[in-house]
Amino acid sequence: MNKLKHKSSDNQLGIVSDIISRLQPEIYLELGIKKGNTISNIAPYAKRAIGVDIKKPSGNIKGYEFYEMTTDKFFEKIKAEKIKLSYIDAAFIDANHNSKYVLRDFYNVWALLRNQGVIILHDTYPKNKKFTSKELCGDAYLAAWEISLKNIPMIEYFTLPIHPGLTFIRKREYQISWEEQRVI
């Protein structure tokens, strides 16, 4: 059994909760909720909070919708209109830590993300190679790297260089939401 732990992970999830609570999203989506601690803290600040995981959390499911399924199945159900979700204001992606799946989750969320919406990727700055095991951060950091190499219009992003890592991605049609787009 691997005894390595994300020692600063609780602090980072506090950062996520603080930022999302300040954004006051209409719709918040969390992919990979584990025990449900983060979404439970954020749900009161969102009009609609949605959690997706392959296993029901051990904690209480109060104040948010929960879908027990893979993230791929969740987005298939949205496309088939079996789950009503036309946009997302904020999302936290912490499901499968394999970069291939992180990228797929990112692009699925990006397609539904509104202007000024925020996506936060977790596990994108493991402190050493030991933390790149699939039980810990996996190779999620490669997904953040690949996104940075793509020429995606309307994107801003940065990674906090603090283990295990958070990458913040914002979709922006305008620099400030109330400002009209202008050419400089």
N, CA, C and O of each residue as an XYZ file, in Angstrom:
736
protein
N       0.840     -1.188      0.000
C       0.000      0.000      0.000
C       0.880      1.245      0.000
O       1.870      1.318      0.729
N       0.523      2.188     -0.796
C       1.292      3.414     -0.921
C       0.948      4.361      0.224
O      -0.214      4.734      0.390
N       1.947      4.755      1.016
C       1.705      5.604      2.177
C       1.906      7.081      1.885
O       1.759      7.911      2.782
N       2.239      7.422      0.651
C       2.393      8.826      0.292
C       1.030      9.499      0.318
O       0.030      8.905     -0.084
N       0.992     10.725      0.787
C      -0.272     11.469      0.840
C      -0.065     12.852      0.268
O       1.054     13.359      0.196
N      -1.173     13.450     -0.137
C      -1.174     14.842     -0.596
C      -1.230     15.731      0.644
O      -2.319     16.137      1.048
N      -0.104     16.042      1.251
C      -0.119     16.813      2.499
C      -0.729     18.198      2.330
O      -1.424     18.674      3.228
N      -0.488     18.853      1.204
C      -1.046     20.195      1.026
C      -2.385     20.162      0.297
O      -2.954     21.212     -0.003
N      -2.883     18.979      0.014
C      -4.126     18.858     -0.738
C      -5.303     19.523     -0.029
O      -6.116     20.184     -0.675
N      -5.404     19.355      1.302
C      -6.507     19.973      2.038
C      -6.466     21.490      1.902
O      -7.512     22.122      1.751
N      -5.269     22.087      1.955
C      -5.135     23.530      1.781
C      -5.576     23.940      0.385
O      -6.250     24.957      0.221
N      -5.203     23.161     -0.614
C      -5.582     23.499     -1.986
C      -7.086     23.381     -2.180
O      -7.682     24.196     -2.883
N      -7.698     22.396     -1.578
C      -9.150     22.277     -1.713
C      -9.844     23.424     -0.995
O     -10.944     23.821     -1.378
N      -9.210     23.960      0.045
C      -9.712     25.174      0.689
C      -9.647     26.356     -0.266
O     -10.552     27.190     -0.291
N      -8.573     26.429     -1.053
C      -8.432     27.488     -2.058
C      -9.554     27.358     -3.092
O     -10.187     28.347     -3.460
N      -9.791     26.133     -3.551
C     -10.862     25.894     -4.534
C     -12.205     26.343     -3.955
O     -12.957     27.069     -4.605
N     -12.494     25.910     -2.745
C     -13.767     26.286     -2.110
C     -13.884     27.797     -1.976
O     -14.948     28.360     -2.231
N     -12.807     28.456     -1.581
C     -12.837     29.909     -1.409
C     -13.102     30.620     -2.740
O     -13.934     31.524     -2.810
N     -12.403     30.213     -3.773
C     -12.574     30.868     -5.081
C     -13.974     30.645     -5.630
O     -14.626     31.589     -6.075
N     -14.435     29.407     -5.601
C     -15.767     29.119     -6.146
C     -16.844     29.832     -5.322
O     -17.827     30.318     -5.883
N     -16.673     29.900     -4.009
C     -17.667     30.599     -3.181
C     -17.719     32.083     -3.533
O     -18.778     32.705     -3.441
N     -16.590     32.652     -3.933
C     -16.568     34.070     -4.321
C     -17.182     34.278     -5.709
O     -17.766     35.327     -5.980
N     -17.050     33.277     -6.587
C     -17.622     33.390     -7.934
C     -19.147     33.273     -7.926
O     -19.817     33.814     -8.806
N     -19.696     32.564     -6.929
C     -21.145     32.373     -6.833
C     -21.728     31.851     -8.150
O     -22.607     32.494     -8.724
N     -21.258     30.709     -8.637
C     -21.729     30.212     -9.940
C     -23.192     29.786     -9.899
O     -23.700     29.313     -8.883
N     -23.843     29.969    -11.033
C     -25.194     29.412    -11.151
C     -25.087     27.892    -11.175
O     -25.804     27.191    -10.461
N     -24.164     27.392    -12.023
C     -24.000     25.943    -12.131
C     -22.538     25.578    -11.888
O     -21.636     26.041    -12.587
N     -22.330     24.736    -10.875
C     -21.008     24.237    -10.503
C     -20.996     22.731    -10.747
O     -21.919     22.024    -10.344
N     -19.956     22.248    -11.402
C     -19.805     20.826    -11.692
C     -18.498     20.332    -11.092
O     -17.448     20.953    -11.255
N     -18.581     19.206    -10.396
C     -17.371     18.595     -9.849
C     -17.279     17.166    -10.366
O     -18.171     16.347    -10.143
N     -16.185     16.888    -11.060
C     -15.947     15.550    -11.603
C     -14.920     14.865    -10.710
O     -13.767     15.291    -10.632
N     -15.347     13.805    -10.040
C     -14.502     13.116     -9.077
C     -14.683     13.739     -7.716
O     -13.926     14.636     -7.343
N     -15.670     13.284     -6.960
C     -15.972     13.950     -5.686
C     -15.458     13.195     -4.469
O     -15.476     13.732     -3.361
N     -15.002     11.966     -4.652
C     -14.458     11.141     -3.567
C     -15.392     11.135     -2.361
O     -16.469     10.542     -2.430
N     -15.014     11.771     -1.268
C     -15.848     11.792     -0.058
C     -16.956     12.840     -0.122
O     -17.922     12.772      0.638
N     -16.818     13.806     -1.026
C     -17.831     14.843     -1.162
C     -17.549     16.086     -0.347
O     -18.410     16.960     -0.245
N     -16.355     16.192      0.241
C     -16.037     17.347      1.090
C     -16.035     18.659      0.321
O     -16.628     19.638      0.773
N     -15.376     18.695     -0.833
C     -15.278     19.947     -1.586
C     -16.646     20.388     -2.072
O     -17.041     21.533     -1.854
N     -17.365     19.508     -2.717
C     -18.675     19.901     -3.258
C     -19.649     20.273     -2.146
O     -20.478     21.166     -2.327
N     -19.562     19.609     -1.010
C     -20.445     19.955      0.111
C     -20.182     21.372      0.605
O     -21.107     22.077      1.008
N     -18.913     21.788      0.571
C     -18.570     23.152      0.987
C     -18.984     24.183     -0.060
O     -19.324     25.314      0.287
N     -18.958     23.805     -1.327
C     -19.239     24.738     -2.418
C     -20.725     24.829     -2.740
O     -21.204     25.896     -3.124
N     -21.454     23.745     -2.594
C     -22.868     23.687     -2.989
C     -23.712     24.858     -2.482
O     -24.559     25.343     -3.233
N     -23.528     25.335     -1.257
C     -24.357     26.461     -0.809
C     -24.148     27.755     -1.606
O     -24.991     28.651     -1.565
N     -23.035     27.852     -2.326
C     -22.719     29.062     -3.083
C     -23.161     28.983     -4.543
O     -23.027     29.959     -5.281
N     -23.680     27.848     -4.961
C     -24.123     27.658     -6.342
C     -25.633     27.457     -6.360
O     -26.203     26.859     -5.447
N     -26.269     27.958     -7.404
C     -27.706     27.704     -7.535
C     -27.953     26.220     -7.795
O     -28.939     25.648     -7.331
N     -27.029     25.607     -8.554
C     -27.131     24.183     -8.858
C     -25.722     23.598     -8.803
O     -24.844     24.017     -9.557
N     -25.508     22.641     -7.920
C     -24.218     21.961     -7.801
C     -24.411     20.505     -8.206
O     -25.361     19.844     -7.785
N     -23.488     20.022     -9.034
C     -23.593     18.672     -9.587
C     -22.278     17.947     -9.333
O     -21.205     18.474     -9.630
N     -22.362     16.739     -8.784
C     -21.183     15.914     -8.553
C     -21.282     14.626     -9.336
O     -22.356     14.036     -9.446
N     -20.142     14.184     -9.887
C     -20.098     12.951    -10.673
C     -18.932     12.114    -10.156
O     -17.820     12.619    -10.005
N     -19.184     10.850     -9.890
C     -18.124      9.932     -9.480
C     -18.588      8.505     -9.763
O     -19.785      8.233     -9.857
N     -17.624      7.605     -9.895
C     -17.979      6.212    -10.167
C     -18.467      5.503     -8.908
O     -19.072      4.434     -8.993
N     -18.205      6.094     -7.736
C     -18.686      5.525     -6.479
C     -19.407      6.587     -5.676
O     -19.019      7.755     -5.665
N     -20.462      6.160     -5.006
C     -21.198      7.062     -4.126
C     -20.259      7.506     -3.002
O     -19.539      6.681     -2.440
N     -20.260      8.804     -2.668
C     -19.346      9.272     -1.619
C     -19.728      8.705     -0.255
O     -20.889      8.390      0.006
N     -18.728      8.585      0.599
C     -18.978      8.077      1.945
C     -19.689      9.131      2.801
O     -20.349      8.806      3.788
N     -19.541     10.399      2.403
C     -20.178     11.486      3.144
C     -21.637     11.648      2.754
O     -22.180     10.872      1.968
N     -22.251     12.658      3.313
C     -23.654     12.959      3.097
C     -23.866     13.641      1.741
O     -23.123     14.555      1.387
N     -24.852     13.211      1.001
C     -25.175     13.858     -0.276
C     -26.346     14.798     -0.020
O     -27.506     14.437     -0.220
N     -26.026     15.997      0.422
C     -27.050     17.011      0.681
C     -26.653     18.279     -0.046
O     -25.488     18.678     -0.034
N     -27.618     18.903     -0.673
C     -27.379     20.198     -1.292
C     -26.818     20.129     -2.701
O     -26.532     21.166     -3.298
N     -26.654     18.935     -3.243
C     -26.171     18.828     -4.619
C     -26.701     17.568     -5.278
O     -27.052     16.591     -4.617
N     -26.748     17.623     -6.614
C     -27.147     16.455     -7.403
C     -25.944     15.528     -7.504
O     -24.813     15.990     -7.649
N     -26.181     14.241     -7.428
C     -25.085     13.285     -7.567
C     -25.408     12.274     -8.653
O     -26.511     11.730     -8.711
N     -24.414     12.028     -9.522
C     -24.547     11.031    -10.587
C     -23.442     10.001    -10.407
O     -22.256     10.312    -10.511
N     -23.854      8.774    -10.136
C     -22.900      7.680     -9.944
C     -22.641      7.020    -11.300
O     -23.375      6.133    -11.737
N     -21.571      7.487    -11.946
C     -21.215      6.994    -13.277
C     -19.862      7.561    -13.665
O     -19.304      8.404    -12.962
N     -19.343      7.096    -14.779
C     -18.102      7.681    -15.289
C     -18.405      9.068    -15.851
O     -19.553      9.385    -16.159
N     -17.380      9.875    -15.978
C     -17.579     11.204    -16.559
C     -17.971     11.093    -18.027
O     -18.764     11.895    -18.519
N     -17.420     10.104    -18.730
C     -17.811      9.896    -20.135
C     -19.310      9.628    -20.247
O     -19.988     10.207    -21.096
N     -19.823      8.752    -19.390
C     -21.250      8.419    -19.401
C     -22.083      9.660    -19.059
O     -23.145      9.873    -19.645
N     -21.611     10.468    -18.125
C     -22.307     11.699    -17.746
C     -22.461     12.626    -18.954
O     -23.551     13.136    -19.211
N     -21.369     12.841    -19.695
C     -21.454     13.736    -20.851
C     -22.261     13.119    -21.992
O     -22.895     13.846    -22.758
N     -22.249     11.792    -22.120
C     -23.114     11.135    -23.104
C     -24.579     11.408    -22.783
O     -25.378     11.678    -23.680
N     -24.928     11.336    -21.499
C     -26.320     11.579    -21.083
C     -26.720     13.034    -21.311
O     -27.880     13.316    -21.609
N     -25.773     13.957    -21.173
C     -26.071     15.364    -21.470
C     -26.362     15.519    -22.961
O     -27.331     16.168    -23.353
N     -25.507     14.913    -23.785
C     -25.699     15.005    -25.244
C     -27.006     14.372    -25.675
O     -27.653     14.849    -26.607
N     -27.402     13.297    -25.001
C     -28.658     12.623    -25.313
C     -29.851     13.305    -24.635
O     -30.988     12.850    -24.755
N     -29.578     14.394    -23.928
C     -30.578     15.187    -23.222
C     -31.310     14.394    -22.142
O     -32.461     14.688    -21.820
N     -30.637     13.390    -21.587
C     -31.191     12.654    -20.448
C     -30.841     13.365    -19.141
O     -31.477     13.140    -18.112
N     -29.828     14.222    -19.194
C     -29.485     15.123    -18.093
C     -29.554     16.529    -18.662
O     -28.895     16.836    -19.656
N     -30.344     17.376    -18.038
C     -30.510     18.755    -18.513
C     -29.370     19.616    -17.977
O     -29.297     19.915    -16.785
N     -28.487     20.002    -18.889
C     -27.363     20.860    -18.533
C     -26.899     21.558    -19.802
O     -26.257     20.943    -20.654
N     -27.222     22.840    -19.932
C     -26.874     23.553    -21.155
C     -25.622     24.408    -21.013
O     -25.044     24.821    -22.018
N     -25.188     24.684    -19.778
C     -23.968     25.458    -19.568
C     -23.408     25.175    -18.178
O     -24.086     24.612    -17.318
N     -22.172     25.572    -17.984
C     -21.469     25.433    -16.707
C     -20.761     26.757    -16.443
O     -20.191     27.353    -17.357
N     -20.797     27.218    -15.195
C     -20.085     28.439    -14.804
C     -18.739     28.135    -14.172
O     -17.784     28.892    -14.344
N     -18.656     27.027    -13.439
C     -17.408     26.656    -12.768
C     -17.357     25.139    -12.637
O     -18.376     24.481    -12.423
N     -16.147     24.599    -12.770
C     -15.979     23.153    -12.667
C     -14.654     22.823    -11.990
O     -13.661     23.536    -12.139
N     -14.668     21.733    -11.247
C     -13.462     21.202    -10.616
C     -13.286     19.789    -11.157
O     -14.159     18.939    -10.981
N     -12.154     19.538    -11.818
C     -11.901     18.236    -12.434
C     -10.850     17.499    -11.624
O      -9.688     17.903    -11.569
N     -11.283     16.400    -10.990
C     -10.405     15.590    -10.143
C     -10.853     14.133    -10.183
O     -10.831     13.444     -9.163
N     -11.257     13.667    -11.354
C     -11.736     12.288    -11.487
C     -10.549     11.375    -11.799
O      -9.649     11.237    -10.971
N     -10.533     10.765    -12.950
C      -9.436      9.899    -13.361
C      -8.188     10.750    -13.587
O      -8.241     11.739    -14.319
N      -7.078     10.380    -12.972
C      -5.852     11.181    -13.036
C      -4.971     10.862    -14.233
O      -3.845     11.351    -14.323
N      -5.469     10.052    -15.146
C      -4.756      9.764    -16.384
C      -4.953     10.955    -17.315
O      -6.080     11.411    -17.509
N      -3.867     11.459    -17.891
C      -3.943     12.684    -18.705
C      -4.955     12.574    -19.839
O      -5.609     13.558    -20.185
N      -5.086     11.395    -20.413
C      -6.050     11.200    -21.503
C      -7.472     11.506    -21.025
O      -8.242     12.154    -21.734
N      -7.812     11.044    -19.835
C      -9.150     11.275    -19.293
C      -9.322     12.707    -18.796
O     -10.401     13.284    -18.929
N      -8.267     13.280    -18.225
C      -8.328     14.677    -17.783
C      -8.609     15.569    -18.991
O      -9.449     16.466    -18.927
N      -7.898     15.315    -20.093
C      -8.128     16.100    -21.316
C      -9.550     15.930    -21.829
O     -10.198     16.903    -22.215
N     -10.028     14.705    -21.832
C     -11.393     14.461    -22.316
C     -12.403     15.197    -21.430
O     -13.339     15.816    -21.936
N     -12.211     15.130    -20.110
C     -13.104     15.860    -19.203
C     -13.009     17.361    -19.448
O     -14.026     18.054    -19.480
N     -11.781     17.863    -19.621
C     -11.591     19.289    -19.869
C     -12.363     19.727    -21.115
O     -13.111     20.703    -21.064
N     -12.191     19.020    -22.229
C     -12.853     19.436    -23.471
C     -14.366     19.311    -23.377
O     -15.086     20.122    -23.958
N     -14.859     18.311    -22.657
C     -16.310     18.193    -22.461
C     -16.854     19.363    -21.647
O     -17.910     19.908    -21.968
N     -16.140     19.745    -20.601
C     -16.567     20.889    -19.791
C     -16.407     22.179    -20.586
O     -17.299     23.028    -20.573
N     -15.277     22.335    -21.280
C     -15.007     23.558    -22.053
C     -16.140     23.847    -23.036
O     -16.516     25.003    -23.232
N     -16.678     22.804    -23.649
C     -17.758     22.966    -24.629
C     -19.016     23.567    -23.985
O     -19.820     24.194    -24.675
N     -19.189     23.383    -22.690
C     -20.369     23.889    -21.988
C     -20.070     25.114    -21.127
O     -20.980     25.695    -20.536
N     -18.808     25.503    -21.056
C     -18.401     26.588    -20.169
C     -18.832     27.945    -20.721
O     -18.609     28.251    -21.892
N     -19.450     28.751    -19.865
C     -19.885     30.091    -20.268
C     -18.716     31.071    -20.235
O     -17.678     30.803    -19.631
N     -18.906     32.214    -20.896
C     -17.928     33.287    -20.848
C     -17.653     33.639    -19.380
O     -18.581     33.735    -18.577
N     -16.398     33.828    -19.043
C     -15.905     34.101    -17.691
C     -15.961     32.863    -16.796
O     -15.667     32.952    -15.604
N     -16.334     31.712    -17.355
C     -16.370     30.484    -16.580
C     -14.967     30.001    -16.240
O     -13.994     30.332    -16.918
N     -14.886     29.211    -15.173
C     -13.602     28.749    -14.660
C     -13.601     27.226    -14.525
O     -14.553     26.623    -14.030
N     -12.509     26.631    -14.978
C     -12.256     25.204    -14.770
C     -11.004     25.104    -13.913
O     -10.018     25.801    -14.154
N     -11.049     24.237    -12.914
C      -9.878     23.993    -12.078
C      -9.522     22.516    -12.207
O     -10.340     21.634    -11.943
N      -8.281     22.273    -12.619
C      -7.762     20.907    -12.694
C      -6.943     20.636    -11.439
O      -6.193     21.502    -10.989
N      -7.079     19.445    -10.873
C      -6.317     19.076     -9.672
C      -5.195     18.113    -10.038
O      -5.262     17.433    -11.063
N      -4.177     18.057     -9.211
C      -3.043     17.129     -9.358
C      -2.150     17.453    -10.545
O      -1.651     16.551    -11.217
N      -1.950     18.734    -10.801
C      -1.182     19.144    -11.979
C       0.228     19.627    -11.658
O       0.910     20.158    -12.535
N       0.680     19.450    -10.405
C       2.050     19.819    -10.042
C       2.576     18.884     -8.949
O       2.828     19.319     -7.825
N       2.743     17.576     -9.287
C       3.266     16.645     -8.289
C       4.696     17.019     -7.905
O       5.489     17.411     -8.761
N       5.025     16.895     -6.610
C       6.334     17.381     -6.154
C       7.498     16.492     -6.554
O       8.639     16.954     -6.568
N       7.247     15.238     -6.878
C       8.314     14.376     -7.373
C       7.704     13.189     -8.112
O       6.485     13.020     -8.148
N       8.565     12.379     -8.695
C       8.112     11.270     -9.537
C       7.235     10.270     -8.773
O       6.330      9.671     -9.354
N       7.497     10.091     -7.489
C       6.689      9.156     -6.688
C       5.204      9.512     -6.736
O       4.346      8.631     -6.689
N       4.910     10.797     -6.829
C       3.520     11.243     -6.814
C       2.832     11.129     -8.172
O       1.658     11.476     -8.303
N       3.555     10.645     -9.182
C       2.927     10.451    -10.486
C       2.339      9.041    -10.631
O       1.917      8.645    -11.718
N       2.318      8.294     -9.529
C       1.670      6.980     -9.580
C       0.176      7.192     -9.801
O      -0.367      8.238     -9.445
N      -0.483      6.200    -10.387
C      -1.904      6.378    -10.716
C      -2.777      6.489     -9.467
O      -3.895      6.996     -9.555
N      -2.301      6.031     -8.309
C      -3.070      6.157     -7.069
C      -3.027      7.580     -6.511
O      -3.867      7.953     -5.691
N      -2.055      8.369     -6.950
C      -1.915      9.732     -6.433
C      -2.243     10.739     -7.540
O      -3.404     10.851     -7.933
N      -1.265     11.461     -8.042
C      -1.529     12.492     -9.067
C      -1.632     11.920    -10.475
O      -2.178     12.566    -11.369
N      -1.109     10.711    -10.677
C      -1.076     10.163    -12.025
C      -0.274     11.077    -12.937
O       0.654     11.751    -12.491
N      -0.628     11.098    -14.199
C       0.046     12.012    -15.130
C      -0.894     13.149    -15.539
O      -0.847     13.627    -16.672
N      -1.752     13.576    -14.598
C      -2.671     14.692    -14.856
C      -1.916     15.956    -15.242
O      -2.431     16.790    -15.987
N      -0.695     16.096    -14.733
C       0.104     17.279    -15.064
C       0.350     17.390    -16.568
O       0.497     18.494    -17.091
N       0.395     16.262    -17.260
C       0.600     16.284    -18.712
C      -0.597     16.896    -19.438
O      -0.440     17.520    -20.487
N      -1.784     16.718    -18.879
C      -2.978     17.320    -19.487
C      -2.886     18.838    -19.409
O      -3.170     19.533    -20.385
N      -2.487     19.353    -18.246
C      -2.331     20.809    -18.109
C      -1.281     21.318    -19.086
O      -1.445     22.379    -19.688
N      -0.200     20.557    -19.240
C       0.868     20.939    -20.178
C       0.338     20.953    -21.614
O       0.602     21.890    -22.367
N      -0.407     19.913    -21.987
C      -0.929     19.836    -23.350
C      -1.906     20.979    -23.642
O      -1.885     21.548    -24.733
N      -2.754     21.313    -22.679
C      -3.690     22.424    -22.864
C      -2.918     23.711    -23.108
O      -3.323     24.538    -23.925
N      -1.803     23.880    -22.400
C      -1.007     25.105    -22.564
C      -0.373     25.190    -23.950
O      -0.068     26.285    -24.423
N      -0.172     24.048    -24.603
C       0.448     24.034    -25.933
C      -0.560     24.235    -27.064
O      -0.182     24.570    -28.186
N      -1.838     24.031    -26.766
C      -2.886     24.185    -27.782
C      -3.189     25.658    -27.987
O      -3.041     26.474    -27.077
N      -3.605     25.973    -29.167
C      -4.008     27.342    -29.464
C      -5.529     27.428    -29.316
O      -6.264     27.494    -30.302
N      -5.975     27.425    -28.069
C      -7.409     27.454    -27.790
C      -7.833     28.912    -27.665
O      -7.314     29.632    -26.812
N      -8.770     29.360    -28.503
C      -9.205     30.762    -28.404
C      -9.901     31.015    -27.066
O     -10.508     30.110    -26.492
N      -9.810     32.216    -26.592
C     -10.524     32.681    -25.394
C     -10.088     31.956    -24.121
O     -10.925     31.702    -23.255
N      -8.822     31.619    -23.982
C      -8.388     30.875    -22.802
C      -7.307     31.639    -22.038
O      -6.422     32.261    -22.625
N      -7.407     31.570    -20.731
C      -6.359     32.041    -19.829
C      -6.131     30.898    -18.838
O      -7.083     30.228    -18.437
N      -4.892     30.675    -18.447
C      -4.632     29.586    -17.512
C      -3.327     29.817    -16.763
O      -2.433     30.521    -17.233
N      -3.242     29.211    -15.599
C      -1.991     29.158    -14.849
C      -2.063     27.994    -13.873
O      -3.145     27.585    -13.451
N      -0.907     27.473    -13.526
C      -0.800     26.377    -12.570
C      -0.091     26.888    -11.327
O       0.975     27.498    -11.415
N      -0.682     26.637    -10.178
C       0.003     26.952     -8.930
C       1.126     25.932     -8.742
O       0.855     24.732     -8.710
N       2.361     26.369     -8.619
C       3.467     25.431     -8.473
C       3.629     24.952     -7.025
O       4.699     25.060     -6.426
N       2.540     24.425     -6.494
C       2.497     23.917     -5.129
C       1.889     22.526     -5.195
O       0.795     22.353     -5.732
N       2.576     21.544     -4.662
C       2.098     20.159     -4.677
C       0.742     20.047     -3.995
O       0.548     20.673     -2.954
N      -0.195     19.290     -4.520
C      -0.197     18.483     -5.730
C      -0.562     19.261     -6.981
O      -0.524     18.698     -8.075
N      -0.910     20.523     -6.860
C      -1.104     21.381     -8.024
C      -2.544     21.639     -8.398
O      -3.381     20.736     -8.420
N      -2.804     22.891     -8.689
C      -4.091     23.323     -9.219
C      -3.813     24.137    -10.464
O      -2.957     25.022    -10.457
N      -4.532     23.841    -11.528
C      -4.445     24.643    -12.746
C      -5.786     25.319    -12.942
O      -6.827     24.663    -12.996
N      -5.750     26.655    -13.048
C      -6.952     27.466    -13.216
C      -7.056     27.869    -14.683
O      -6.097     28.364    -15.274
N      -8.222     27.651    -15.252
C      -8.452     27.950    -16.666
C      -9.729     28.782    -16.751
O     -10.768     28.403    -16.210
N      -9.638     29.919    -17.437
C     -10.801     30.789    -17.588
C     -11.113     30.959    -19.063
O     -10.215     31.144    -19.884
N     -12.389     30.894    -19.385
C     -12.854     31.179    -20.744
C     -13.276     32.641    -20.777
O     -14.086     33.085    -19.963
N     -12.723     33.373    -21.715
C     -13.091     34.789    -21.763
C     -13.288     35.254    -23.198
O     -12.382     35.179    -24.027
N     -14.477     35.728    -23.463
C     -14.744     36.404    -24.727
C     -14.356     37.870    -24.579
O     -13.963     38.515    -25.551
N     -14.467     38.387    -23.375
C     -14.098     39.763    -23.051
C     -13.194     39.700    -21.817
O     -13.294     38.773    -21.013
N     -12.326     40.677    -21.676
C     -11.454     40.707    -20.514
C     -12.266     40.883    -19.235
O     -12.032     40.197    -18.240
N     -13.217     41.801    -19.273
C     -14.117     42.030    -18.145
C     -15.521     41.757    -18.653
O     -15.883     42.197    -19.745
N     -16.315     41.037    -17.876
C     -17.604     40.561    -18.374
C     -18.542     41.679    -18.823
O     -19.335     41.461    -19.739
N     -18.484     42.865    -18.218
C     -19.393     43.944    -18.600
C     -18.854     44.794    -19.747
O     -19.557     45.666    -20.257
N     -17.615     44.545    -20.151
C     -16.975     45.338    -21.192
C     -17.205     44.704    -22.563
O     -17.129     43.484    -22.705
N     -17.481     45.520    -23.557
C     -17.606     44.986    -24.910
C     -16.231     44.653    -25.460
O     -15.228     45.278    -25.116
N     -16.217     43.666    -26.311
C     -14.932     43.275    -26.922
C     -14.408     44.427    -27.765
O     -15.147     45.056    -28.521
N     -13.140     44.684    -27.619
C     -12.535     45.733    -28.446
C     -11.177     45.276    -28.953
O     -10.491     44.468    -28.326
N     -10.823     45.804    -30.078
C      -9.544     45.488    -30.679
C      -8.567     46.587    -30.311
O      -8.855     47.774    -30.461
N      -7.419     46.175    -29.830
C      -6.385     47.151    -29.414
C      -5.354     47.294    -30.497
O      -4.404     48.062    -30.347
